[in-house]
Amino acid sequence: MSVSLNRVLKNSYALHRRDSLEFVQRQKKRKLVEQSFTWIEHWTGFRQVSLRSRRRVEWLFQIAAAANNLVRMTRSRR
């Protein structure tokens, strides 16, 4: 293997190690995003959308995301 390729492989491995700071930060962001989508699916019934056009679905998702943000803001004040 060439030296540069070996260096690239080491760097990519370091980014995926579970004890690296970057990995921990990405996992925290991922958890936040997954929690938001789970909340939207569960509480707003977004698993099966009865709207037909893409514009209407985007509009409904924006309202659901805004509602999620409002709930998160009220919980953070406690």
N, C-alpha and C positions, 0 to 999 in steps of 0.2 A: 504494500500500500504506500502511496506517496505520503509525504509528510503533511501536506496541506489537507488532504482528505482525512487523514488520521486526526488532525486538529479539529476539523469540522465535526467529525463523529463524536469526539470528546465533548465539544461544546453543546451539541444537540442532546447528548446524554445528560449533561449537567443541568440542562433546563427541565428535564423530565424527572429528575430525582425528587423524591417525596420530601426530603429534608431541606431543599433549597428554598430560599426566600421567594423567588418568582413563582414557584409551584404553589406555595401556601397562599400567596396573594391571588393567583388565578382561581384557586379553589374557593376562596371567599367570595369573589365576584360571581363565580358560577353558581354558588349556593343562593346568592341573592337573586339572580336571574331566574333560576329554577323555582324558587319560592314564589316569585311574582307570577310566573306562568301557571303554576299549580293553583294559586289563589284565583286567578282569572278563570281557569277551567272549572274549578269547583263552584265558586260562588256566583259566577255570572252565567253559568251554563254554556260556556263557549266551546264545549266539546262537539256539539252539533249545532251549527248555525243555521237558522231558518231563512237568512237573507240570501239573495241570489247574486247581486253584483259585487264586484271586488271593492268598489267605492263604499258601499254600505257596510261590508264586513270590516274594512279598515276603520270606518267611522265608529262602529260598535266596539272594536278593539281599543281605539283611543279613549272612548268613554270608560271602558273597563279598566284600562291602565291608569286613568286619572282617578278613578274610584279607589284603586289599589294604593296609589300614592297618598290619597287622603287618609286612608286607614293607617298606612305606615306612619304618617306625620302625627296622627293622634296618639298612636302607641309610643312614639319616641318622646312625647311631651310628659309622659307619666314618670 
